[in-house]
Amino acid sequence: MTTTELPPVLPASARGSDFTPLARRVRESGLMRRRTGYYTASIALNLLGTAAVWVGVALTGSWWSVLLAVPAALLSSRTGFLGHDAGHKQIASSARTNRRLGLLLGDLMLGMSHGWWNAKHNLHHAHPNHAEKDPDVGAGALVWTPEQAAERSSGVLGWLSRNQARLFFPMLLLEGLSLQVSSIRDLKNRDPRERRVEGVLLALHLVGYLALAFLLMPPAVAVVFIAAHQGLFGFHLGCAFAPNHKGMPMPGPDDDWDHLRRQVLTSRNIRGGRVTDWLLGGLNYQVEHHLFPGLPRPALREVQPMVRAHCAELGLPYTETGLVASYAQALRYLDSVA
């Protein structure tokens, strides 16, 4: 779907809120209630699984340990998804508890700043796919608009932009490292108290992670394990976030979309069952998540029929596709921009 295929959209000031009736039905359904048991079990199992991987590394202590980088990466992605939910205050009713969970899951366990990522992610939710307001589609390693591509038509950046579609998946191997480096670089922008708290937690993660790797494995094995773990972690995390908005309509500076249209028209859902839900951390229900970011992850599947029916009543396009098809659409878009 492209912006030219969208139905006419009245200015927000010229219509009532089409989102209010849906929001009322969701609230009355009870789906917004916290799922404490689900998240307690998820966090506990994730911590136990991570500990089990490192016990396995200690017991193996050889090149066979590198194979454990695969479950380590899967568990790191689960940790990232849980940190994402904490950032949206899905887990606990208290903002303080959610923040503490975010610091534990993000800073201490992943070496990724909860404060930095949460601030950036909230901007994305407020203005999804808006080239001037959404940091996720700002010019960086990749370009998302012809205007961004035109500004880097020569040199290494020009070559990168022209080949970004075929380089997209290989570049995801660096995503985990990029998130950690960006977290450290952002510390200088934080207020002194946050800088101290997150700086200490990020340092503890780095020291603890390297200590475990080099104390439990020979140096060469440790280096390969770290490269495999971080590469697969970034790849998995990137693959989970990539299908959600890439190749979907991008509102322009003069577009006046209300909350419902701003979130639905720019988002893409991924079809699938429980395995897809697990692998993508619930982000496959991107439309529902963007409409109700505080909705606990287990409720996303339950609220989907309500959202789909509401969009059908309004004649609003509701995009849902398979996982492979979503990647194909995103890559075609990247190639067309370049």
C-alpha positions in Angstrom: 0.0 0.0 0.0 1.2 3.5 -0.8 0.0 6.9 0.2 -1.8 7.3 -3.1 -4.0 4.3 -2.3 -5.3 5.8 1.0 -8.9 6.9 1.3 -9.5 10.7 1.6 -8.8 11.8 5.2 -10.7 14.7 6.6 -8.8 17.1 8.8 -9.0 16.1 12.5 -10.8 19.4 13.2 -13.5 18.6 10.7 -14.7 15.3 12.3 -15.4 13.8 15.7 -13.1 11.3 17.3 -13.4 7.9 15.6 -11.1 6.4 18.2 -13.3 7.2 21.2 -15.9 4.5 20.6 -13.2 1.8 20.2 -11.3 3.0 23.3 -14.5 2.8 25.3 -15.2 -0.7 24.2 -11.7 -1.8 25.0 -11.8 -0.3 28.5 -15.1 -1.9 29.2 -13.9 -5.3 28.1 -11.4 -5.4 30.9 -8.5 -6.1 28.6 -6.5 -3.2 30.0 -6.0 -4.9 33.3 -2.5 -5.8 34.3 -1.4 -9.4 33.8 0.9 -9.7 36.8 1.0 -13.5 36.7 2.0 -13.6 33.1 4.8 -11.1 33.5 6.1 -12.6 36.7 6.4 -16.0 35.1 7.9 -14.5 31.9 10.6 -12.5 33.7 11.4 -15.4 36.1 11.7 -17.9 33.2 13.8 -15.5 31.2 16.2 -15.0 34.2 16.4 -18.8 34.8 17.0 -19.4 31.1 19.8 -16.8 30.9 21.4 -18.3 34.0 21.2 -21.8 32.5 23.0 -20.7 29.4 25.9 -19.4 31.4 26.0 -22.6 33.5 26.1 -24.5 30.2 29.0 -22.2 29.1 30.8 -23.0 32.4 30.3 -26.7 32.0 31.4 -26.7 28.4 34.2 -24.2 28.3 35.3 -25.1 24.8 34.3 -24.3 21.2 31.0 -26.1 21.8 30.1 -23.1 24.0 29.7 -21.0 20.9 26.5 -23.0 20.1 25.0 -21.6 23.3 25.2 -18.1 21.7 22.0 -19.1 19.9 19.8 -19.6 23.0 21.6 -16.6 24.6 20.5 -14.4 21.7 16.9 -15.6 21.8 16.8 -14.9 25.6 18.4 -11.5 25.1 15.6 -10.7 22.7 13.0 -11.9 25.2 14.6 -9.5 27.7 14.4 -6.7 25.2 10.7 -7.4 24.6 10.0 -7.4 28.3 12.0 -4.1 28.7 9.8 -2.7 25.9 6.7 -3.7 27.8 8.0 -2.1 31.0 8.7 1.1 29.0 5.0 1.2 28.0 3.9 0.6 31.6 2.3 -2.7 30.6 3.7 -4.8 33.4 3.0 -3.0 36.7 0.4 -0.4 37.8 3.2 1.8 39.3 5.3 3.9 37.0 8.2 3.5 39.5 8.0 -0.3 39.4 7.9 -0.3 35.6 11.0 2.0 35.5 12.9 -0.2 37.9 12.1 -3.2 35.8 13.2 -1.3 32.7 16.5 -0.5 34.3 17.0 -4.2 35.4 16.0 -5.6 32.0 17.6 -3.0 29.8 20.6 -1.4 31.5 21.8 -4.3 33.7 20.9 -7.3 31.5 21.4 -6.0 28.0 23.6 -2.9 28.4 21.0 -0.8 26.7 19.8 2.4 28.4 16.1 2.2 29.4 15.8 6.0 29.6 17.4 6.7 26.2 15.5 4.0 24.4 12.2 4.8 26.1 12.3 8.5 25.2 13.2 7.7 21.6 10.5 5.0 21.4 7.8 7.3 22.8 8.6 9.9 20.0 8.1 7.1 17.5 4.7 6.2 19.0 3.6 9.8 18.9 4.6 10.4 15.3 5.0 6.9 13.6 6.7 7.0 10.1 6.9 10.9 10.1 10.2 11.7 8.5 10.6 14.9 10.5 9.4 13.7 13.9 9.9 9.9 14.2 13.5 9.1 15.1 13.1 5.6 13.6 12.9 7.0 10.1 15.5 9.7 10.4 18.5 9.5 8.1 21.1 7.3 9.6 22.7 4.1 8.4 19.6 3.8 6.2 17.5 6.4 4.4 13.7 6.3 4.3 12.7 9.1 1.9 14.0 10.3 -1.5 15.0 13.6 0.1 17.2 11.8 2.6 18.7 9.7 -0.2 19.4 12.8 -2.4 21.5 14.3 0.4 24.0 11.4 0.3 24.3 10.6 -3.4 28.1 10.2 -3.5 30.9 8.6 -1.5 30.5 5.7 1.0 27.2 6.9 2.2 25.9 7.2 -1.3 27.0 3.6 -2.0 25.4 2.4 1.2 22.1 4.1 0.3 22.0 2.7 -3.2 22.6 -0.8 -1.8 20.6 -0.6 1.4 18.0 -3.1 0.4 20.5 -5.9 -0.1 22.6 -4.8 2.9 19.6 -4.5 5.3 19.7 -8.0 6.9 23.5 -8.1 7.2 23.5 -4.7 8.8 21.1 -6.0 11.5 24.0 -8.1 12.8 25.4 -4.8 14.2 22.1 -3.6 15.7 22.7 -4.9 19.2 26.1 -3.2 19.3 24.6 0.0 17.9 22.0 0.1 20.6 24.6 -0.3 23.3 27.0 2.3 21.9 24.1 4.8 21.5 23.1 4.1 25.1 26.6 5.1 26.4 26.8 8.1 24.1 23.5 9.4 25.4 24.5 9.5 29.0 26.0 12.9 28.6 22.5 14.2 27.7 20.9 12.9 30.9 20.4 14.7 34.2 23.1 14.0 36.8 21.0 11.5 38.8 19.9 9.5 35.8 23.4 9.6 34.4 24.8 8.1 37.7 22.2 5.4 38.0 22.2 4.2 34.3 26.0 4.7 34.0 26.6 2.4 37.0 24.2 -0.2 35.6 25.6 -0.1 32.1 29.1 -0.4 33.6 28.1 -3.4 35.7 26.6 -5.1 32.6 29.7 -4.6 30.5 32.1 -5.7 33.3 30.0 -8.7 34.3 29.4 -9.8 30.7 33.1 -9.7 29.7 34.1 -11.3 33.0 31.8 -14.2 32.5 32.8 -14.7 28.9 36.6 -14.6 29.4 36.6 -16.4 32.8 34.5 -19.3 31.6 35.9 -19.7 28.1 39.4 -19.5 26.4 40.0 -16.0 25.0 39.5 -17.0 21.3 36.3 -18.9 22.1 35.0 -15.9 24.2 35.5 -13.5 21.3 33.6 -15.7 18.9 30.9 -16.3 21.4 30.4 -12.6 22.0 30.4 -11.9 18.3 27.8 -14.6 17.7 25.7 -13.7 20.7 25.6 -9.9 19.9 25.2 -10.4 16.2 22.3 -12.9 16.5 20.7 -10.7 19.2 20.7 -7.6 17.0 19.5 -9.6 14.0 16.6 -11.1 15.9 15.6 -7.8 17.5 15.8 -6.0 14.1 13.8 -8.7 12.4 11.1 -8.3 15.0 10.8 -4.5 14.6 11.5 -4.2 10.8 8.1 -5.5 9.5 6.0 -3.0 11.6 6.2 0.2 9.6 8.8 0.0 6.8 7.1 0.5 3.5 3.9 1.8 5.0 2.5 5.3 4.3 4.5 8.2 5.7 2.5 11.3 6.6 3.7 14.6 5.3 4.1 17.9 7.1 0.6 19.0 6.0 -1.2 15.8 6.9 -3.6 16.2 9.8 -4.4 12.6 10.8 -6.2 11.9 14.1 -4.8 9.3 16.5 -6.7 6.4 14.9 -5.5 7.0 11.4 -2.0 8.1 12.4 -1.5 4.7 14.1 -3.5 2.4 11.8 -2.4 3.7 8.4 1.3 3.6 9.2 1.3 0.1 10.9 1.4 -3.4 9.5 0.4 -6.5 11.4 2.0 -9.9 10.8 -0.3 -13.0 10.6 0.7 -16.1 12.6 0.0 -18.2 15.6 1.6 -18.6 19.1 5.0 -19.2 17.7 4.9 -15.9 15.7 3.7 -14.2 18.9 6.6 -15.6 20.8 9.3 -14.9 18.2 8.1 -11.3 17.6 7.3 -10.5 21.2 3.8 -9.4 20.4 5.0 -6.8 18.0 3.2 -8.6 15.2 0.0 -6.9 16.6 1.5 -3.6 15.7 -1.8 -1.8 14.9 -3.3 -2.8 18.3 -0.1 -2.0 20.1 0.1 1.5 18.6 -3.5 2.2 19.3 -3.2 1.0 22.9 0.5 1.1 23.9 -0.4 0.4 27.6 -2.3 -2.8 26.7 -0.5 -5.9 28.2 1.1 -8.1 25.6 -1.2 -11.1 26.2 -4.3 -8.9 25.5 -3.2 -7.9 22.0 -4.5 -11.0 20.3 -7.8 -10.7 22.2 -8.3 -7.0 21.2 -7.5 -7.6 17.5 -11.0 -8.6 16.4 -12.4 -5.4 17.9 -9.9 -3.2 16.2 -10.3 -5.0 12.8 -14.1 -4.7 13.0 -13.9 -1.0 13.9 -11.6 -0.2 11.0 -14.0 -2.1 8.7 -16.9 0.0 9.9 -15.0 3.2 9.0 -13.7 1.9 5.7 -10.2 2.3 7.1 -7.4 0.1 5.6 -6.2 -2.5 8.1 -2.9 -4.0 6.9 -2.0 -7.5 7.8 0.4 -9.8 5.9 2.7 -12.8 6.3 6.1 -12.4 7.8 8.1 -13.1 4.6 5.8 -10.8 2.6 6.3 -8.0 5.1 10.1 -8.2 4.7 9.7 -8.2 0.9 7.5 -5.1 1.1 10.0 -3.4 3.3 13.0 -4.3 1.1 11.1 -3.1 -2.0 10.5 0.2 -0.3 14.1 0.6 0.7 15.2 -0.2 -2.8 12.7 2.3 -4.3 13.9 5.1 -2.0 17.6 4.5 -2.9 
